[in-house]
Amino acid sequence: MKVNRREFLKFLVLISGVFFGRLRFGIKERRGFIRPPGSLVEEEFVYKCIRCGECIRVCPSSSLHPVSLSEGIFEWGTPHIIPRKAGCRGCLLCGKVCPTGAIRKIKKEEMKIGTARINKEKCLVWSGRGNCLVCMKNCPAGAISTDSRGRPVVNPEICRGCGLCEENCPVPGEAAIRVSNEGERRYYLGRE
């Protein structure tokens, strides 16, 4: 049986994912990785994810990317969302194809992967450099409204953290509105 290079590399990634996922000691929950909707808490996610890439392949919006080795050896190869590149459209296919349960099957109303926060110094409206509200127009949950002075504000109770606001923010470089998962409620082995 002849194995091509691609199959061999896929096998190495799978084995290393299982190996690194099993090295649970010393893993501290890292903030900053925006995980797919329905993901377990970071320690359990890294442990259960076998780095198969099925969630990345099935994502229709190409919002999932593997964590690079330079971002963390334990997290390497696991999927995360980079909202500035592409926000999550909420199709929830990732949870349907995950073979290990690292990403749970959830309902749309359960989706909560982070919360958008506005950097008032970078925001065109808040800093008085222009009218914008692109973030509000692109929010599918209706979590962004305006205050009495016409400035965008995020309702954290409604925001799902999809990142479409960050993806579409017209400010060059780092967006004026960014998704963070800090302090978010996450799943732990299928239990809230």
Beta strands, then each sheet from edge to edge (+ up, - down):
strand 1: 64-66
strand 2: 79-81
strand 3: 115-118
strand 4: 144-146
strand 5: 152-154
strand 6: 177-180
sheet 1: 1+ 2-
sheet 2: 3+ 6-
sheet 3: 4+ 5-
end
